């Protein structure tokens, strides 16, 4: 009976962490420089999504970056304006899946503006400068409401 109780406790805790969006790839914290710029080295990216977080006045804003099948960087907020930001997205093979509604997107579609008028990894403008991805802290700060 005691073993069964321990098993139930462990499974409940696992489910709680998964549903809260905690059970995902390791997240790296990024900060802005004096000019309000965040840089992510392209060398950190691969076909496996990499998650990042940025703190804005006590709100953690999440984003992810991944290389598409063409080798180009794709960057988006780890949130959906339609489904709600808290659960974010997870990678399933060559796709990204919404943790709330289950909608699946090809990685090559990530980083573009929403064309489907439903769940979509929220658009985050970025540029490539040299061997880095450049994101403006102001763009992350504008999206803080998605993560409250």
N, C-alpha and C positions, 0 to 999 in steps of 0.2 A: 504494500500500500504506500509506503514512504517513497519507494522508487517511482511509482506512478505519479505521486504528487510533485516530485522533483521534475519529472519529465514534462508535466503539464506547465509548471512554472517556467521552465526553460523555453518551451514552445511559445508560451504567451509573451514572454519578453522578446523573443525573436520576431514574432508577428508585430508587436508594438513598434520596435525599431524599424522594421521594414516599412510599415505603413506610414511612419513619420518621415520617411524619405532619408533616413540615416544610413540604411544599408545600401550604400553605393560605393563607387570607387573612391579612393582617398581624395580628399579635397585639399587644394593648396591655397593659402591666403595670399592675396595680391594687394599691393598698396600703390598709391599714386605718388609720383615725384612732385617736386615743387611747382611744376607747370600743369599739374592735374592730369598727367598721362600715366597710364598703366601699360607696361610692356610684358609680353609673354614670348619667350624665345620659341621660334618655330621648331627648334630641336626637341622641345618637350612634347610635340604633337606626333600622333600616329593615327592609324585607322581606329584606335580605341579611344573613346571619348575621355577627355581629361577635365575634371571639374575644378572650378576656382571659386573663391568667395572674396568679397570686398565688404568692409564694414563702413556703413554710412550712418553716423549718429545713432549707434546701437542697433541698427537693422543690418542683417547680413544679406547682401545681394549676391546671388549665385549665377554663374555662367558656366558654359562648357565650350570646349574647343576640340575639334577633331579634323583629321585629314579626310577629304573625299576620295572617291575612286580615281580622280584625276590628279591627286596629290596636292590639291589646293586646300587651304585652311577654311574651315567653316566654324563660325562662332555665333552663339545665341545665348539669351538668358535661359537659365534652367527654370523656366516658368512659362505659364500660358495665361494670357489675358482672359481667355474664355473659361477655362477649367479652374483656374485659381493657381496661384504661384507656389504654394507650399510644398506640393508633392514633386513637381519637376518631372524630369525625364530620365529614362535609363536606356542603356544600349542593349540591343538584342541582335547580335550578329552584325549585319551591315545596316541595321535600322535603329532608329531612336523611337522609343515608345513612351507615351504619356502615362505616368503612374496613376492618374485619376480616371481618365476615360478609356484608356487602352488604345487610342489611335496610334497608328504606326506611320513613321516618315522615313524615307530613304535619307541616309546621311547626306547625300548630295543636294538635298532640298534645304538642309539646315543653313541658316544664315541669310535667308532671303525674306522679303516681306511676305506676310500672309496673303496667299492667293486663293485660299479655299474658304475663307470666312468662317472658320471654326477653330478647333484646337490647333495650335501651331506653336513651335518654340519661338518665343517672343524675339522679334528682330532687335539686334544690337549692332549698331554701326561700328565698323572697325576698318583699319587699313593695315597694310604690310609695309614696314619700313625696314629696309635691310633684311636682317635675319630674325625679325620680331614682328609680332602682332601688336598693334597699338590700339588701345581703347581709351576713350576719354572718361575720366572719373565722373564728369558732369552727366554723361549718358547713363552711367550706373546709378547715380543719385536720383535721376528722374524716374527710375523704375523701382525705387525702394518700396513703394506702396504695394507692389506685387508680392512682396515677401513679408509683410506684416502679419 
